[in-house]
Amino acid sequence: FQKRYGNLYQQPSLPLFFELIRNWFILHITRMITYVYEFYVEDMFLLHWRDHLTRYFEAIWVPNTYVFKMKEAGKLDNPDQRIHVDTANFVTQTYSLTFGVMKMLLNL
């Protein structure tokens, strides 16, 4: 590819130019499709991980009778939201740290 690209400057040719443009479009369209798929898979992974952790911690920390106890005590507390926010922060920070380190190690 680089040799043909260099030859295009030394010996201009319209068919070679269109061939290189066609190759460029194919490469970039393929790259865009893989990036979109990568972001989709990453987001689905994070979403399922957050959902699993939220359900797990709600089952442990928020019993079925908690709503009735909260109404009787007159307190305004929202443990569901705190669990959701904490698990979301944990998942995003763990994912970014883990894969950040992995990317740095692979780039060495």
DRENBA-207483 format. One line per field, with one value per residue (C-alpha): residue number from 1; residue in three letters; z negated, x, y. Coordinates in steps of 0.1 Angstrom, whole numbers, always signed. Layout:
num (NUM ...)
residu (ALA ...)
up (Z ...)
east (X ...)
north (Y ...)
% end
This chain:
num (1 2 3 4 5 6 7 8 9 10 11 12 13 14 15 16 17 18 19 20 21 22 23 24 25 26 27 28 29 30 31 32 33 34 35 36 37 38 39 40 41 42 43 44 45 46 47 48 49 50 51 52 53 54 55 56 57 58 59 60 61 62 63 64 65 66 67 68 69 70 71 72 73 74 75 76 77 78 79 80 81 82 83 84 85 86 87 88 89 90 91 92 93 94 95 96 97 98 99 100 101 102 103 104 105 106 107 108)
residu (PHE GLN LYS ARG TYR GLY ASN LEU TYR GLN GLN PRO SER LEU PRO LEU PHE PHE GLU LEU ILE ARG ASN TRP PHE ILE LEU HIS ILE THR ARG MET ILE THR TYR VAL TYR GLU PHE TYR VAL GLU ASP MET PHE LEU LEU HIS TRP ARG ASP HIS LEU THR ARG TYR PHE GLU ALA ILE TRP VAL PRO ASN THR TYR VAL PHE LYS MET LYS GLU ALA GLY LYS LEU ASP ASN PRO ASP GLN ARG ILE HIS VAL ASP THR ALA ASN PHE VAL THR GLN THR TYR SER LEU THR PHE GLY VAL MET LYS MET LEU LEU ASN LEU)
up (+0 -9 +22 +45 +26 +31 +68 +72 +64 +87 +116 +114 +125 +123 +121 +93 +75 +76 +64 +35 +26 +28 +4 -19 -21 -27 -55 -72 -69 -84 -112 -120 -121 -145 -167 -169 -177 -203 -220 -219 -235 -261 -271 -272 -294 -318 -319 -327 -353 -370 -368 -384 -412 -419 -422 -443 -468 -470 -478 -506 -521 -514 -528 -516 -548 -546 -530 -558 -585 -567 -567 -603 -614 -593 -578 -543 -531 -496 -499 -464 -448 -469 -460 -423 -423 -443 -420 -389 -402 -412 -378 -357 -379 -380 -342 -334 -357 -346 -309 -311 -327 -301 -272 -286 -290 -255 -241 -257)
east (+0 +27 +47 +17 +9 +44 +43 +11 +31 +60 +38 +3 -23 -61 -69 -43 -58 -93 -80 -63 -94 -115 -90 -91 -129 -129 -104 -122 -157 -144 -127 -159 -180 -155 -154 -192 -193 -166 -185 -217 -201 -183 -215 -235 -208 -209 -247 -249 -222 -239 -273 -259 -242 -272 -295 -270 -265 -302 -309 -283 -289 -325 -349 -385 -398 -375 -402 -426 -400 -390 -427 -431 -399 -407 -372 -364 -338 -332 -308 -318 -304 -272 -266 -272 -248 -221 -222 -221 -191 -174 -180 -168 -137 -127 -132 -113 -84 -82 -84 -62 -34 -40 -38 -6 +10 +1 +15 +49)
north (+0 +25 +17 +22 +54 +67 +57 +77 +109 +100 +87 +101 +76 +80 +42 +38 +68 +53 +20 +36 +56 +24 +7 +36 +36 -2 +1 +30 +15 -17 +2 +21 -10 -27 +3 +5 -32 -28 +0 -21 -52 -30 -13 -45 -61 -32 -31 -68 -65 -36 -53 -85 -66 -44 -74 -93 -64 -56 -92 -91 -56 -47 -73 -75 -59 -28 -7 -13 -6 +26 +38 +30 +48 +79 +80 +91 +68 +53 +24 +12 +43 +42 +6 +14 +44 +25 -5 +17 +36 +3 -13 +17 +23 -14 -18 +14 +4 -32 -26 +5 -15 -43 -19 -3 -37 -47 -15 -21)
% end
